[in-house]
Amino acid sequence: MRTSLEVADVFRAAGPAYRAAHAGHLSLHQLKVMSAIEHCRTAALGGHVEACTDCGHWRIAYNSCRNRHCPKCQGAAARTWLAAREADLLPVGYFHLVFTLPAEIAAIAFTNKALLYDLLFKTASETTLTIAADPKHLGARIGITAVLHTWGSAMTHHPHIHMIVPGGGIALDGDRWISSRPAFLLPVRVLGALFRRLFLTRLLALHDAGKLAFFGKLAELADRRALLRHLSPVRKKRWVVYAKPPFAGPEAVLAYLSRYTHRVAISNSRLISFDEDGVTFRYKDYRRSAPDRQQIMTLGADEFIRRFLLHCLPRGFHRIRHYGLLAASTRKAHLERARQLLAIAPPATDEPSIEPPDPRPACPCCGGHMVIIETFQRCHPPRGPPSAAAPSGQPAP
């Protein structure tokens, strides 16, 4: 039986009051996210009854909401995605880059999520591909897997892009593989300068085209001169592009991706308690030194829900994207060429595959196989488990 605290518990207890207090200010999409999380793996979504083929143990399994903002539904989605990506890995070092928007831009992005998150993807990827192709730096075509995160550890609005980049690429003439230096991919200051120029140029183009919306304290930015004054300090500051040390190998890349690709604003594992004082959870304060970085924070239930809903992505928005050698339309051909240049064998496709593991879950009592013996629709509870007097594995009358 589940005993740990979940985001769903907070939403079920405080969600109705939050919706009433903010009626008319929540989007339909946010309301749907709240409803999905509240009903995930409950009788409201239906489910099935499983029984062990060996000992007859019964249990009820409720359906998942499959919403991409739900902390409980992302584990299976991440595993499926990772299985598809494993074949794309090359036996080279991989680097981790992070492109972050300044706070002045992040405020504009909050009310223009679809446009500016998309612009963040495009400018960060174009910056990396351009500098990598420059003969003064790497002089090669590289591949990029990019993931959007919109939160800081305390669930504040902090949009940034995580990139996983192989340590090298195919030469511009296509005849050889060019490896990066062991602990250095591209100069971050050069990346930051180009990233800043591309983003600000295209941000102003969107403003001139009348595509940006401004509300509240930012309403005055609808005037171009006010926007230019707002952006003046941003033009002078250094934009943060962070390059982490390379991963130890392909397995480490997969382990990293499994934690980052399908992450939501806060995971259930970070929650500590929920009471009349609010929701208490763990977070990292990156302003502190490493030993003191782990901190505890308590937010009122309303503020916790508000911060969580800040990170609802626009409907249909893709938060994982691939560029360069890994772009979907040409990925297969580029990876085949990269393997030829690296003199490694392609992944086996025609050989008989190893027999897949049994998809049936294991029985928690005896380790046998659980099979579905009954399904039920939404809001229709299943039959109860058999009484002690009933024969093992048979339903009670």
N, C-alpha and C positions, 0 to 999 in steps of 0.2 A: 504493500500500500504506500502511496506517495506521502511523504512527510515533509519534504522541503518546501520552502516558500517559492511562489512563482509570480511572474508579472500578472498572470491571469487572475490570481487571488486579489491583487490590488484593484484590477479593473472591475472584477465582479463586486467587490465591496464598495468602492468609491466611484465607479463609473456612472451609475445612474444619477448621483448628485452632481457629478461633473458635467454631464450632458445637460441637466436642467439649468445649472448655473451659467452655462455657455451656449444656451440655445440660440441659434441664428449665427453663431460665430465659428461653428465647426463645419467643415466641408463634409459632403456626403462620403467622400473617400475616407476621411478620418473616422467617421461614424462606423463605416464598414470594417475598418481595421479594429476598432474597439470591440465590435460585435464578434468578429472572427476570433480574436484572442480570448474573449470571455467564454465562448462556446466550444473552443478547441478541446477535443477529446472528452466531450460530455455527451450525455444522451441526446442533447439537442441536435447533434449532427448524425445520430445513428451509429451503428457499429456492428459488431458480431460477437458471438460466443465461441470460445475455443475450448477444446477438451484434449487431454493427453491420451494418446493411443495406448499407452502402457498402464498408467495408474488411474486414469479417469479423472484427474484433477481438472476442474473447470475454472475459467476466468472470463471476464467481460473486457473487450477491447473496443473503445470508442474511436470514431473516425477523427482524423486531423482536419484542421481548417485549411491547411496548405497555403495560408497567407504568407507572403515573403517577409512580413514584419513580425511574425509570431516567433518568439524564442524557441518554442518546442518543435516547430516544423522545419527548422533549417538544417538539422543534422542529416536527415535522409537526403535532402536536396543537395547538400554539400558532397556527400559520398557519391551520389550519382554523377555529379559534375566532375569530381576528381577522377573517377574511373575513365571518363571520356578524355580528360586532359593528360593522363599518365603517358599515353602513346606519343604526345607531343614533345616530351622532355628529351633534351640532348645531353650527352655526357660531357658537359662543360660547366664551368662555374656560373652561378646566377647571382645577379645583383638586385637589390631592393631600393627603389627610388620613391620619394614622397614629394608631391607637389601640393603646396598649401596656399589657399587664398588669404590675403590680408583681411583683417577684421572689417575694414571699410567696404571691401568688395563683398564679403560674406553677408553683410547686412542687406545689400541689394539683391544678392542671390536668394535670400530667404523668401522674397515675394516674387521671384522670377525663377523658380526652381528648374523647370524644364529647360528654359533657354540657357541659363548660366551654368547649370551642371553639365549640360551638353557642351557648352563652350569650354568649360574646364577640361573635359575629356579631350576635345579636339586640339586645344592649344598645348596641353601637356604632352600629348602624343606627337604632335607635329614638331614641337621643340626637341624632343628626344630623338626623333628620326632625323631631323635636320642636322643637329650637332653630330650625331653618330656618322652620318654620311659625309661630313666634311673631312677632306683628306688631312687637315691639320689636326684632327682628333683621331677618330677610329677609321674613317673612310670605308664604311661598310653599311649594308642594309641589315637592320636588326629586327628582332621580333619583340613584341610587347604584350603582356597581359595586364590590363589595368582594372582596378576595382575602386569604386567610389565609396568613401565613408563620409558621412555628414556630421559626425558627432565627436566631441571630446570625451574623455573618460567619465566626466561628470554629466554627460548627456547634453552639454551645451552645444550650440550650433557652431560647427567647425568643419566646413567642407574641405576635403583634401582627397587626392588620388594616390593610391598605392600602386606601384608598378613592379612587376617581376620581369627582368630583362636578362637574356642569356649573355654571358661574357664574351661576346664576339658576334660576327655576322658574315654574310656573304659579300665578297668584294663587289664593287660597283660593276665590274666587267663580268661577274658571275663565274670566274675561273678558279677562285680559291676561297678558303675560309680564313678570315682575319680574327685572331684572338685578341682580346683586351689584355692589359697588364693584370697580373694575378689579383691585386687588391685595388684596382682603379679602373673605372669604366669611362666616365666623362666628367669634365670639370663642372662642379655645381654652380659656380659663380656665372659661368657662361650660360648654363642652362637657365638660371634664374633671370638673367638679363633678357634673354630672348623670350622666355615665358611671359615676363612682365610686358614687354613691348607688344607681343601678339595679342595678349588678352585685353589690354587697354585699348588697342586700336579697334578690335572687334566689338568691345563693349560700347564704345562711342558710335560705331556703325549701327548697332542694334538700337541705341537711343535715338539716333537721327532718323531711323526708319519707323520710330514710334512703337516699337515692340516691347518696351519695358514698362512695367507698372510700378508706381511708387505710392506708398500709403503712410499715414501717421507722421512721424518725425522726418521721414524721408520724402514727404510729398513735394517739398521745394526742389528736389533733384529732377523733377520733370523739366525744369528749365536748364538748358544746356550749360549756361554760364555757372549756375549753381553746382551742376555735376562736375564741371572742370575744377571748381574750387575744392569740392569734396575729394577729388582724385589727386589734387596737387601734391599732398604729402606722400601719397602712394607711389607716385612716379619717382620720388627721390629715394625711397627706402629699398632695401634689398629684399626681394621676394624669396621666401624660404623654399629651397629645393634641397632635400636631405638624401644622401646616399649612404645606405648602411653597408657594412662589410659583406662580402659575398657569402652565400650559403655554402655549407660543407659538401653538398652534393644533391642530386636529384631527389633523394628521399627527404632531405631537409626542406626542399622547395615544396614538395607535396604536403609535408606536415604544416608548413606555414600557410599554404593556401587553404588547407582544411580549416584553419582557425579564422581566416580573414574573408574568404569569398562570400560566405552566406551569413556573416555576423550581422546582428541587429544592434540597436542603440545600447541595450544592456541585456546580458544573459541572466538566466535564473540563478546561476551559480554565484553571482556577485551579490545577491540579495541576502541580507542578514535577518531582518525582522520587519514586521508591519504591525503597528499598534496605534493608539490614539495620538501619539506624537508624530507619526508619519512613517515613511519607508526609509529604513537604514540599509546602506549598501557600501561595498568597497569600491574605491576608485584610485587611480594613480595621479598624483600631483607631480607633473614633470618639472616643476620649478624647484623641487627638492632634490637632494642627492639620492642616489640609488637606494641606500639602506632605509631611508625615511620616505620613500616614494609612495608606498601603500598607505592609504588613509581611509578614514570612515566618514561618511556623510549621511545626514538625515534630512529628508525633504518632506514637506507636507504632502499628503496623498494627491491633492489637486496639482501642486507644482510638479510632482513626479510624473503624473499623467501628461501634463502640459509639455514637459521636456521630452517625453517619449514620443508624443505626436509631432514634435518639431521635425522628426526624421522620416515621416511618411513620404515616400517618393511618389512623383506623379505617375498616374496610371500608365502602364506600358513602357515606362522608362527602363532602359537596360543599364544596370549598374556594374556589369562585368563586360568588358569589351577587349577586342584583340586587334592589334595593328601590325603593320610591317610584314615580316615573314609569317606571322601567325594570323593575319587577316583571313577571315573564313573563306573567301572566294579563291584564294591562292595558297592556303596553308599546306595542303597535301603536296603540291608540286615543290614548294619551297623547302619543306622538311625533307623530302626525298633528295633534293639537291644538296642540302646541308649534310645529310648523312653520307652522301657520296664523297663530298669534299673532306669530311672528317674520317673517311674510310671505316665506317661502322655499318654493320648489317642492319637492314630495315627490320621493324618489328614483324614477327611471324604472323601471317594471316591465313595461309593455306593449311598449316599443320593442324592436326587434331588438337583441339583445346583441352585443357585439363577439366575434368568434370567439375562443374560449378558446385559450390556448397549447397546443402539442402536449405531451401528458402524457408522451411517451416521453423518457427521459433522453438526453442528448447523449453521443456517443462521445468518450472522453478522447483518442483518437488523431487522428480526422479531423473531429469535430464532427457526424457523421451521427447517425442515430437508432438507439438500441439497442432490440431487440425480444426478448421471451422466447422461447427455443427449447426449453427443458426445465425442468420443475419436479421437485423431489425432496422427499420427506417427511422427518420428523424422523429424525436419526441415520443417514440413507442418503446418503452422500456422492455428489456428482454425478460424471459422467464427466469425465475430464481434458480440458484444452484440446487442440486439434489439434496434431499435430507440424508441424515446419517444412516437411516434405515434402508435407503434405496441402494440397489446393487451398484457397484463401482462402474462409472462411465455411463449409467442410465439416468434419464431425467426422472425427477420426482413426479408423482401423479398430480 
